[in-house]
C-alpha cells in the first residue's frame, strides 16, 4: 500500500510541476508580449517625434496658411468690421514673441471676431486680413493694427506682422516690394490706395516711424528682418480713396488674390 501511495503521490507531484511550469511559461509569455508592446509603442512615439522635428517648419507653415485663409476679409461684412473695431485689444509690439508651433496651433478654430479689414499688395501676391491689435495670436494669422484709434485714410495707419522664412507668408513678401508699388487697404466700405515711398531697415527703438505726421495720410508696415535684430519698415502715401462697390476691378480683385499663394 505504501508503494502505491508513493506512485500516486509522485504522479500528483509531476502533474503539479507540469501545471506550474505551464503557468510560469504563460506568465513569461504575457510579460514578454507586454515588453514587446511597450517597446514598439516607445519606438512609434520616438519616430513620430522625429518626423515632427524634421518637418516642424513645414507643418507650422501649412498651419499659418490655413489660419490666414480662415480670416479672409471676404468672410465678414461691414457691420462685422464696425463691431470688431469696438473690441479691446493689445498694442504692445515689444511683447510679441517669435512665432512658434504652439502659438500657431492656438490660433486655429477661433472666430473672425478681430478682423477689421484687409491689406493687399498685388505686386508680391500679398493678401492678408487686418486684425485689431498686435498680440501673438493676431500677427500669427495676419496684419495687426499698432495703435488703438487709428483709421484707414487718416494719419499714419500702422500695421505689423511676423516675418517668415517662407517668402509667401504673412509679411515676408515685404522684402520684395519696390518703391512706387501700390498698397491697398479696405474696411469693406472703401478701398484706400497708397504708393510706397520709403523702405528701410531700422533699429527696434525707432517707434517714431508709426507716429502721425501733420498734413500726411500714410500707411506704415512693420516686420522683423531675417536676423531679428532690425525691423523692416515700408511707408506709403495715400493717393486714392474709392467706394468699395464702385472701385475698379483691379482694386477689388486685389482682395480676391490667392491668400499668399494659398490655393
Secondary structure as UniProt FT lines:
FT   HELIX           2..54
FT   HELIX           56..70
FT   HELIX           73..75
FT   HELIX           78..85
FT   HELIX           93..95
FT   HELIX           101..106
FT   TURN            107..109
FT   TURN            113..114
FT   STRAND          115..121
FT   HELIX           122..124
FT   STRAND          126..131
FT   TURN            136..137
FT   HELIX           138..140
FT   STRAND          143..145
FT   TURN            148..149
FT   TURN            152..153
FT   STRAND          156..160
FT   TURN            167..168
FT   TURN            170..171
FT   HELIX           172..176
FT   TURN            179..180
FT   STRAND          182..186
FT   STRAND          190..203
FT   TURN            204..205
FT   HELIX           207..210
FT   TURN            214..215
FT   STRAND          218..224
FT   TURN            226..227
FT   STRAND          230..243
FT   TURN            244..246
FT   HELIX           249..253
FT   HELIX           254..256
FT   TURN            259..260
//
